Amino acid sequence: MLPTLPALVSPRETALLVMECQRGVLEPEEDRFRALADAVAKQGTVEHIRRLVAAARTVGTPVVFLTASRRADRKGSAFNCPLLAAGSAATSMVPGSDRHAMVPGLEPRPEDFVVDRMHGVSPFHSTGLDPLLRNLGVRTVVATGVSVNVGILGLVLEAVNFGYYAVIPRDAVAGVPEEYVDQVFRFTLRHLAIVTTVDAIVDLWQPPGPVTNAAIKTVSE
């Protein structure tokens, strides 16, 4: 039997993963990638993720930004599937460039982590994500970002394969078209992860309140 949501997202045993909310992805220069950006804008996905990031930082839950990058000369990256081949035509997301940066409102802070990859379509494969999470004592990942079509699905599959619990706040991920996203949740993701909302997690990630004199008196008695 699975643990309850409060147990699953215990702040000290959970990491918030933010996948590919980069300017090169969500502020595309080519029309072929605009549908996803439009879905994110329509649903307020970035603002929902921002609320989760703020709550996570407040209670000490690690925030890990998962980014995709390419060298300017494209060397070291394979374009061995239609998705990657299509992306190769876009402006390269060179580390340190504007296109590689996170969108406004989701900028990493010094206490956060950034795990980058130059190949593939999901964040666990041949990156340092798994050892990073294990060294942080993480047992549950909260998956946010884009896209449900490939990236989020791959993240959740790999998280389960590596032995983590996966939680998806439904309003903090996006994909296209909307009808397809609904089907992926209905027939696949709900079997792999606990599906919840941003509000539910934010409510659980509240810092402890101050100890009152009444509480002290009760404890001492």
C-alpha positions in Angstrom: 0.0 0.0 0.0 1.3 3.4 -0.9 2.1 6.0 1.8 -0.3 8.9 2.1 0.5 12.2 0.3 1.8 13.9 3.4 4.2 11.0 4.1 5.2 10.9 0.4 6.2 14.6 0.2 7.9 14.9 3.6 10.1 18.0 3.0 13.4 16.3 4.0 12.8 13.2 1.8 11.5 14.9 -1.3 13.0 16.8 -4.2 11.1 19.2 -6.5 12.2 18.6 -10.1 11.6 21.4 -12.7 12.1 20.1 -16.2 13.1 22.2 -19.2 11.3 25.5 -18.3 13.9 27.2 -20.4 13.6 30.2 -22.6 14.6 28.2 -25.7 11.7 25.8 -24.9 9.0 28.1 -23.7 9.9 31.2 -25.7 10.5 29.4 -29.0 11.8 31.1 -32.1 10.1 28.6 -34.4 6.4 28.1 -34.9 6.7 24.3 -34.7 7.4 24.6 -31.0 4.9 27.3 -30.2 1.9 25.1 -29.3 3.6 23.9 -26.1 4.5 27.5 -25.1 1.0 28.6 -25.7 -0.4 25.7 -23.5 2.0 26.7 -20.7 0.9 30.4 -21.0 -2.8 29.5 -21.1 -2.7 27.2 -18.1 -0.4 29.4 -16.0 2.0 26.5 -15.6 5.1 28.7 -14.8 3.3 30.5 -12.0 2.1 27.2 -10.5 5.7 25.9 -10.6 6.9 29.1 -9.1 4.6 28.7 -6.1 5.9 25.2 -5.6 9.5 26.4 -5.8 8.9 29.1 -3.2 7.2 26.6 -0.8 10.0 24.0 -1.3 12.7 26.6 -0.5 10.8 27.7 2.6 10.8 24.2 4.1 14.2 23.1 2.9 13.1 20.7 0.1 15.8 20.6 -2.6 14.8 22.2 -5.9 16.5 20.7 -8.9 16.3 22.4 -12.3 16.7 19.9 -15.2 18.0 21.6 -18.3 18.8 20.6 -21.9 21.7 22.1 -23.7 23.6 21.9 -27.0 27.0 23.1 -28.0 27.0 25.8 -30.7 28.7 23.3 -33.1 26.2 20.5 -32.1 29.0 18.1 -31.3 28.4 15.5 -28.6 24.6 15.5 -29.1 22.8 12.9 -31.1 19.8 13.7 -33.3 18.6 10.2 -33.6 14.8 10.6 -33.4 12.3 13.0 -35.0 12.0 15.1 -31.9 15.7 15.7 -31.5 16.2 16.2 -35.2 13.5 18.9 -35.2 15.1 20.6 -32.3 18.5 20.6 -34.0 17.1 23.2 -36.4 16.4 25.7 -33.6 18.8 28.1 -32.1 21.3 26.1 -30.0 20.8 26.3 -26.2 24.4 26.8 -25.3 25.0 26.8 -21.6 25.2 30.4 -20.3 23.1 31.7 -23.2 19.8 33.4 -23.0 18.1 30.5 -24.7 19.5 28.1 -22.1 18.3 30.2 -19.2 15.2 29.4 -17.2 12.2 31.6 -17.9 11.7 34.6 -15.6 10.4 33.7 -12.2 12.1 30.3 -12.2 15.7 31.4 -11.9 17.9 29.0 -9.8 19.3 30.3 -6.5 22.7 29.3 -5.0 21.0 26.7 -2.7 19.3 25.0 -5.7 20.7 22.4 -8.0 21.0 22.3 -11.8 21.4 19.0 -13.7 22.1 19.5 -17.4 22.2 17.1 -20.3 23.4 17.2 -23.9 21.7 14.1 -25.2 18.5 12.1 -24.9 15.0 13.1 -24.0 14.8 12.4 -20.2 16.8 13.6 -17.2 18.0 10.4 -15.4 19.9 8.7 -18.3 23.7 9.3 -18.1 23.4 12.4 -15.8 24.3 12.9 -12.2 20.6 13.2 -11.2 20.3 9.8 -9.4 23.4 10.0 -7.2 22.5 13.6 -6.4 19.1 12.7 -5.2 20.4 9.7 -3.2 23.1 11.8 -1.6 20.4 14.2 -0.5 18.4 11.5 1.1 15.5 11.8 -1.4 12.9 9.0 -1.8 10.1 11.0 -3.6 10.4 13.3 -6.6 7.8 15.9 -7.5 7.8 16.2 -11.3 7.0 19.6 -12.8 7.6 21.3 -16.2 7.4 20.1 -19.8 6.4 18.2 -21.6 3.9 15.5 -20.7 4.3 14.2 -24.2 7.8 13.0 -23.7 9.9 14.6 -20.9 7.6 14.3 -17.9 6.6 10.8 -19.0 10.3 9.8 -19.3 11.2 11.4 -16.0 8.4 9.5 -14.1 9.2 6.2 -15.8 12.9 6.5 -14.9 12.2 7.7 -11.4 10.0 4.6 -10.7 12.7 2.3 -12.3 15.3 3.9 -10.0 13.2 3.2 -6.9 11.7 6.6 -6.2 8.1 7.5 -5.5 6.8 10.0 -8.1 4.2 12.7 -7.5 2.8 14.9 -10.2 1.0 18.1 -9.4 -1.4 18.1 -12.4 -1.4 21.9 -12.8 2.4 22.2 -12.8 3.0 20.2 -16.0 1.9 20.8 -19.6 1.8 19.1 -23.0 -0.1 19.3 -26.3 -2.7 18.9 -27.3 -4.8 19.1 -24.2 -6.9 16.1 -25.1 -3.8 14.0 -25.5 -2.4 15.1 -22.1 -5.7 14.0 -20.5 -5.3 10.6 -22.1 -1.7 10.2 -20.9 -2.8 10.9 -17.4 -5.8 8.6 -17.6 -4.1 5.6 -19.1 -0.4 5.9 -18.1 0.7 8.5 -15.5 -1.9 7.7 -12.9 -0.5 4.1 -12.8 3.0 5.4 -12.2 2.7 8.4 -10.0 0.4 10.0 -7.4 -1.4 12.7 -9.2 -2.3 15.7 -7.1 -2.5 19.6 -7.3 -0.1 22.4 -6.5 -2.4 23.6 -3.7 -2.3 20.2 -2.0 1.5 20.2 -1.9 1.9 23.9 -1.0 -0.5 23.3 1.9 1.8 20.5 3.1 5.0 22.5 2.6 4.3 25.1 5.3 7.0 26.1 7.8 6.2 25.2 11.4 4.5 28.0 13.3 6.0 29.6 16.4 5.8 27.8 19.7 3.3 29.6 21.8 3.3 29.9 25.6 0.1 27.7 25.7 1.9 25.0 23.7 4.9 25.1 26.0 2.7 24.8 29.0 0.9 21.9 27.5 4.1 20.1 26.8 5.6 20.7 30.2 2.5 19.4 31.9 
